[in-house]
Structure formats: C-alpha cells, structure tokens
Amino acid sequence: MVIPASPQPLVRPPPPFILLLLILLPALAACGVDRDQADLCRRFIPAFEDDPAAVRILEERREDGPAVRVRYATPEGERWIACRFAGGVFDAGRHEVVGVATDRTGPVVGMPFLMLRLWADLPAPRGLKALPDAPRPGPTAWTPVAFLAQQGVNAVTLACVYALLAIGYTLVYAILGQINLAMGELTMIGAMLSAMASAGLVLTGVGALPAALLLVLAVVMAFTAVHGWAMDRLVFRHLRGLRTHTPLIAAVGLSIALQETVRLLHGARDWWPRPVFADRHDLWTAGPFTVTALTSQGLILALTAALYMALRVIMARTAFGRAHRACTDDAGAAALMGLNVDRTVALTFALGGACAAAAGFVIAFQYGGVNFLTGYVIGFKALAAAVVGGIGSVPGAVLGGALLAAVETLWSAYGPLAYKDVAAFGLLALFLIFRPRGLLGTERGRGD
C-alpha cells in the first residue's frame, strides 16, 4: 500500500530572523528620531537666529518625554533647541508641540510659547481649543467703564517711562537752558544693559530674584550716569555759553554716534528679556470683560515713586540740590559765590542719565524688543512730555508723562492704532500753540 505524500503548503512561513525583525520593529522605531518631529523642531530655529541661512544641522537625537533635541552650528558657535511633543511615534499627539527650550533662553513658556507657535504656523494645543467655546456672560452697562479702567491700568507703566526720561530732560534744561537730544540714547543704553544682564541671570540660573534685579538696576543706573557725566565733560562743557544752535547740533550728532556704536557692537537684533513678575491679578469683572493688572506694573509704579521721592530729597536737602537751584537761577552769580558750576552741571548730567537708565530698565523687562533704536522715538515722546508738563519743573515732567501716556493709550484703544504717534505729538503742538509754558512751567529770565 502506497501512502500519498502530504501536499506542500502554498505559503511558506517566514524565516525566524524575519519574525524577530517584526517583533523588534516597534522598539527600533521608538529608539530612532521621528523625522516629522525633528522637522517640526527645526522649524523653530529661525525664530532664535539672526541669520537662519547660516545654520548647519549637526545632530538630531531623541530624548525622553517624548522629545527631540537638535544641535546646530551658527557663525557664533554651536547651539541647540529641544522640543517636547504630546505623543510618541505611534501616538495621536506625535505632531503636537507642547514645549520648546533653547540653550540661551531656557524653556519658552506662557504667552511667548503661544506666540512662537503662531509664528511657526502651528495649530493651538488641544487643551486650548475648548477655551473660545466656553460660555461667557453678556455685556453689561459697566462693561465700557471696565474697558476704560483697563486703559488706565495700561497707561501706568507707559507714564512711568515717560516721566523718568522727562525728568532727565528737565534737570539738564533747568540748569543749562538747552535740550540734550541724546538723552533718549541713554535710555537705550540702559535698556540694552538690562537685557544683557537678564540673559546673564538666566544662564547662571539666578533667574528673576528681586535682589538680583535691584542689583542690575543699580549697576545700570551707575553705568549710564557715567555716560551722562562723560557727555558733559567731553562735549557740552566746551560748548557752554554759545548763543548759537551748535549745542543742539552736537546733541543730534552724539545721539547718532551712540546709536551706531551700539549697532556695531551688538548688532541690529532685538533683545527679548524673559518677563518678570508677570502674575496677573483680576481687579474687577463687568460682564465678559475683566480688568487685570500685572505684578510688574505695581512694582514699576512703586519704583518710579521711590525714585521721584529720592530725587525730591536730593534736590531739597543736599548741597548738590542747593547748588543746582543756584545755578538754575543765575549761573554767573553762583560762580561768584564760590560754587563750582562745572561740577554741578556734570553731576546734573549724571543724575539725568541715571533717571534715563531707570526708564530703559522698565522698557527692557516690561516691553522687551530692545535694540539700538529703542531710545529714538521714546526720547522725543519724553521730551514732548517734559514740554507739556512745563520743562524745567520736575513735578511737571511727571504730570506731562502721565498726560501723554493717557492720550496715547486711549487713542490706541478707541482710535486707529497707526495714528497714535500723531496723537502724541499733536498734543505737543497744541501746548506749544496755546500754552507754551506747559502745565506747571513758569516764565522767568535767566541771569546768565
């Protein structure tokens, strides 16, 4: 009896090494870099570099999280950027970026992170999609009042900037009868130094400790005070007494020279310090609108008030204050009485430079975007505030700064934003036509 042979299977089983490869494929995929995630992470690099075309990718590696770290080379050296995602290779959130960090800025969190996602044209995180659909109460009769109150809160910080810089203009004008148009560049120097100091605090891990920020403020004010003293000693002292426009032209030239010096030394890039004391406090809710204020706004107001009171004490109770008042009334008679007019004027320039540096400190940490042109428009607006308040009067400088900030903020809220500078300088024109002395200015003749 012949037993027929069993039929051969139509499909052969895969070899053992193929089975092993199929089993290990998920693990091997999880160990490599997800190309889509690496591409998404590389998309953020141009936001942190001045010359994206010069960037050269060195390494891409996967990290726990899930996350991807990209190491790249620039003309300034090697840098890295890391991106964290909502899911791994086989998860639904593998294309959703939930965190970004760089070697220079550290983690990018809060509003800067959301703005970075918008810049990269990425959709909002899934956790934020439900926010616009949340039920909101309808407007009430108090909603417009709440909106107006919010504009008042927003104007506080701007008023502090204008007031501090206007004080610098006022101190110099009161003693010389001349306007130092380079005062805005002292604000720019203070803002640049504050931004660079902020970057140093982040790199050293100090962060935004109050003691560290106060130390930065003191150093910046001292450094810029030396700049103000040097302005008088090297330029304006040699032009004193001239009844021509030479000092004004020299101030314009000095302003341009300082701008170009900073541009050549530090480049034209914007510096964005990390926001400090950015905790939000709800003050009043009227229907769908809530009036809010930041911790930093209250601290800036307190800082400005403290500096103003310190200046009042200096001018009223110190030998320098008495000498300043004497030189303001009649520099020639003050010199005959034995006062050192040159030293008094130089110290006035230094004090004005310190006030301008405080304004730059506020600009850097509250607004960011500091560059070599930061003091240009701000300087002219602060000069307008000094004229509106009554140039030569320190309280008038503060009042003029508050009025100019209120006009500019209200125009930005209720009118076309593109014309807010026109509104600010239009206010100056109205005062020059109808009240040239300003709010607190007085007409008086100078003995010199």
Residue pairs with C-beta under 8 A, 6 or more apart in sequence:
14 22
26 90
29 89
29 90
30 88
30 89
31 62
32 62
33 60
33 61
33 62
33 68
34 62
34 66
34 68
34 88
34 89
34 94
36 94
36 95
37 66
37 68
37 83
37 85
37 94
37 95
38 60
38 68
38 70
40 83
40 85
40 95
40 97
40 122
41 60
41 68
41 70
41 81
41 82
41 83
41 97
42 57
42 70
43 120
44 81
44 83
44 100
44 116
44 120
45 52
45 55
45 70
45 72
45 81
46 52
46 55
47 116
47 119
47 120
48 79
48 81
48 102
48 104
48 105
49 55
49 74
50 267
50 269
51 74
51 75
54 74
54 75
55 72
55 73
55 74
56 72
56 73
56 74
57 70
57 71
57 72
58 71
58 72
58 73
58 78
59 70
59 71
60 68
60 69
60 70
60 71
61 68
61 69
61 71
62 68
63 69
63 82
65 84
65 85
66 84
66 85
66 87
66 88
66 89
66 94
67 82
67 83
67 84
67 85
67 99
68 82
68 83
68 85
69 80
69 81
69 82
70 80
70 81
70 82
70 83
71 78
71 79
71 80
72 78
72 79
72 80
72 81
73 79
79 102
79 103
79 104
80 102
80 103
81 100
81 101
81 102
81 103
82 100
82 101
82 102
83 97
83 99
83 100
84 97
84 98
84 99
84 100
85 93
85 94
85 95
85 96
85 97
85 98
86 93
86 94
86 96
86 98
86 125
86 126
87 93
87 94
87 96
88 94
93 126
96 125
96 126
97 117
97 122
98 125
99 107
99 108
99 113
100 107
100 108
100 113
100 116
101 107
101 108
102 108
104 199
104 202
104 203
105 202
105 274
106 202
106 274
108 116
110 275
110 278
112 272
112 275
114 124
114 128
117 123
117 124
117 125
136 288
137 287
137 288
138 287
138 288
139 287
139 288
139 289
140 286
140 287
142 286
142 287
143 286
143 287
143 288
143 289
145 286
146 284
146 285
146 286
146 287
146 289
146 290
146 291
147 289
147 413
149 283
149 284
149 291
150 289
150 291
150 292
151 409
151 410
151 413
152 406
152 409
153 283
153 291
153 292
153 293
153 297
154 409
155 402
155 405
155 406
155 408
155 409
155 410
156 297
156 300
156 301
156 405
157 296
157 297
157 300
157 301
157 362
157 366
158 405
158 408
158 409
159 401
159 402
159 404
159 405
159 406
160 300
160 301
160 303
160 304
160 359
160 362
160 401
161 359
161 362
161 363
161 378
161 382
161 401
161 405
162 359
162 381
162 382
162 385
162 400
162 401
162 402
162 404
162 405
163 304
163 308
163 385
163 397
163 398
163 400
163 401
163 402
164 304
164 307
164 355
164 356
164 358
164 359
164 362
164 401
165 183
165 184
165 187
165 355
165 356
165 359
165 378
165 379
165 382
165 385
165 401
166 382
166 383
166 385
166 386
166 389
166 397
166 398
166 400
166 401
167 308
167 311
167 352
167 355
167 386
167 394
167 397
167 398
168 183
168 186
168 228
168 351
168 352
168 353
168 355
168 356
168 359
168 382
169 179
169 180
169 183
169 352
169 382
169 383
169 386
169 391
169 397
170 386
170 391
170 392
170 393
170 394
170 396
170 397
171 324
171 348
171 351
171 352
171 355
171 394
172 178
172 179
172 180
172 183
172 348
172 349
172 352
173 179
173 180
173 386
173 391
173 392
174 324
174 328
174 391
174 392
175 324
175 327
175 328
175 331
175 344
175 345
175 348
176 236
176 240
176 345
177 446
177 448
178 236
178 247
178 248
179 248
179 251
179 383
179 391
180 231
180 236
180 251
180 349
180 352
181 248
181 251
181 252
181 255
181 379
181 383
182 231
182 251
182 252
182 254
182 255
182 258
183 352
183 353
183 356
183 379
183 382
183 383
184 255
184 356
184 375
184 376
184 378
184 379
184 380
184 382
184 383
185 254
185 255
185 258
185 259
185 375
185 379
186 224
186 227
186 228
186 352
186 353
186 356
186 357
186 360
186 375
187 356
187 357
187 359
187 360
187 363
187 374
187 375
187 378
187 379
187 382
188 258
188 259
188 262
188 360
188 370
188 372
188 373
188 374
188 375
188 376
189 223
189 224
189 227
189 258
189 262
189 357
189 360
189 375
190 220
190 221
190 224
190 356
190 357
190 358
190 359
190 360
190 361
190 364
191 360
191 361
191 363
191 364
191 370
191 374
191 375
192 262
192 266
192 271
192 360
192 364
192 370
192 372
192 374
193 219
193 220
193 223
193 224
193 357
193 360
194 216
194 217
194 220
194 273
194 360
194 361
194 364
194 365
194 370
195 271
195 272
195 273
195 364
195 368
195 370
196 271
197 216
197 219
197 220
198 216
198 273
198 274
198 364
198 365
199 271
199 273
201 207
201 208
201 212
201 216
202 274
206 212
208 274
208 276
208 277
213 276
213 365
216 361
217 303
217 358
217 361
220 357
220 360
220 361
221 354
221 357
221 358
221 361
222 354
223 357
224 353
224 354
224 356
224 357
224 360
225 350
225 351
225 353
225 354
225 357
226 350
226 353
227 353
228 349
228 350
228 351
228 352
228 353
228 354
228 356
229 346
229 347
229 349
229 350
229 353
231 254
231 349
231 353
232 345
232 346
232 348
232 349
233 346
235 250
235 254
236 247
236 250
236 251
236 345
236 349
237 342
237 345
237 346
239 246
239 247
239 250
240 247
240 345
255 379
259 372
259 373
259 375
259 376
260 372
262 372
263 372
266 372
268 371
268 372
269 371
270 368
270 369
270 370
270 371
271 364
271 368
271 369
271 370
271 371
272 368
272 369
272 370
273 364
273 365
273 368
273 370
275 296
275 365
275 368
276 296
276 365
277 294
277 295
277 296
277 299
278 294
278 295
278 296
279 294
279 295
280 292
280 293
280 294
281 292
281 293
281 294
281 295
282 290
282 291
282 292
283 290
283 291
283 292
283 293
284 290
284 291
285 291
296 365
296 366
297 366
300 362
300 366
303 358
303 362
304 358
304 362
307 355
307 358
308 394
308 398
311 351
311 355
311 394
312 394
314 320
314 321
314 351
315 321
315 324
315 325
315 394
320 344
320 347
323 334
323 339
323 340
323 344
324 344
324 348
326 333
326 334
326 337
326 339
327 334
327 339
327 341
327 344
327 345
328 392
329 446
329 447
330 446
330 447
330 448
331 341
331 446
331 447
331 448
332 447
332 448
333 447
334 341
334 344
335 341
359 378
359 382
360 370
360 374
360 375
363 370
363 374
363 378
364 370
377 421
380 425
381 404
381 408
381 421
381 424
381 425
382 401
384 400
384 404
384 424
384 425
384 427
384 428
385 397
385 400
385 401
385 403
385 404
385 405
386 396
386 397
386 400
386 438
387 400
387 428
387 431
387 432
387 438
388 400
388 403
388 404
388 427
388 428
388 431
388 438
388 439
389 395
389 396
389 397
389 398
389 399
389 400
389 401
389 403
389 438
389 439
389 440
389 441
390 396
390 397
390 400
390 437
390 438
390 439
390 440
390 441
390 442
391 397
391 438
391 441
392 441
392 442
393 438
393 440
393 441
393 442
395 440
396 438
396 439
396 440
396 441
399 439
399 440
400 438
400 439
403 427
403 439
404 424
404 427
407 423
407 424
407 427
408 420
408 421
408 423
408 424
411 419
411 420
411 423
411 424
412 420
415 423
431 438
437 443
